Structures are given as C-alpha cells and as structure tokens.
Amino acid sequence: MSKRLQVLVPEDEYVEIQGAARECRMTVAEWVRQAMREARSDSNRPSDSTDARLRAIAAASQHEFPTADIDDMLRDIDAGRVAS
C-alpha cells in the first residue's frame, strides 16, 4: 500500500528539482522517489565508506616518497621560518 508524503521546499529549490527531473525525463514525484531510495541505500552502507577509506590507505601505502621523522621535519620547518 502506498502512502502519501508531503514535503515543503522553497520555490527556488523546487525549480531546481523540477529541472533535474526534466533532464532525466521523469516526473518530479518519480525523481524524488529515486533520490530518496538512493539516499536510503547509501546511508545503510556505512561499511562502504570504511572500505573505500581502507582501499585508499592501502593504495597510498604502495607509493614511495621521501619521508623523515616527524620531529626532524617540524624542526626543519621551524628553522625555515626563522631563516626567512
């Protein structure tokens, strides 16, 4: 059984939504339903963002960049400020 949901939005926001729906060749109602489904499915998958972060860290760890001890780097930065 379907239920009616009434949502009030400012007119300028409605015009934007209307334009987006038109670009997708659908009604405003269908566009909103799809946007709500997408938002709901995205919020139900917190592990996806965690997985994405872990994949990014794993990929970054494959690179080799010059590094130094953090205390040495901070000392060098401070020394550069003093020399300026």
N, C-alpha and C positions, 0 to 999 in steps of 0.2 A: 504494500500500500504506500502510495506517495504522500508526502507531507509538504505543505507549502511553507516556504521560508521567505520572510520579507526582510530585506536589508536596505537601510537607507545610506546613500552615499552622496557626497557633494556633487553638484551638477557637472563640474569640470571633470571629476573622476569618472562619472557615468559616461561622458562623451568619449573619454579615452578607452573605456571598456567597450563601448559601442563600436569604436573604430577597430579595436583589436578583434572583436567578434566578426566584423565585416571582412577584415583581411583574411580570416580563417573560414569565411563563407559559412558562418553559423549564426544562430540567434544569440542574443545576449544571454538568455537563460542557459542555453547549452554551453556557451563559453564559460560561464560562471560555474556550472556543474563540473566541467572538466578541470577548471582551475582548482576547485575545492577538492576534487578527487586526487589531483596531483599533490596538492599541499598536504593532504591527509596521508598519502602513501609516503611522501618524503619525511614527514615527522615521525612515522612509525619505524624508520630505519636508522636509528642513531648509530648503529654499528657501521653503516656505510661510511659516514664521515670519519669515524675512527679508523676504519680500514683504509680509507683514502689517505689519511694523515700518516699512517704507518707505512703505506706504499711510498709516499713522498719522502719520508725519512730514509727508508731502505734505498731508494734511488739516489738520494743525495749522498748517502754514505759510500756509494761506489765511486764517487769523484775524489780526485786527489788535489788538494790545494795546499799552498804553504800555510802552516799554522805555527803558533807559538804558545807558550804558556800564557795564560790569561794575565797573570801578574806582570810578566815581561811586556806584553802588548800594552797594558794600561800605563806602565812606566814610560814606554816609548811615546805613547800618545801625550802624556803629561809633559814629557821632555820637549816634544814638538811645539806644544803651546807656550812653553817657557821661552823657547828659542825664537818664536815669532816676534 
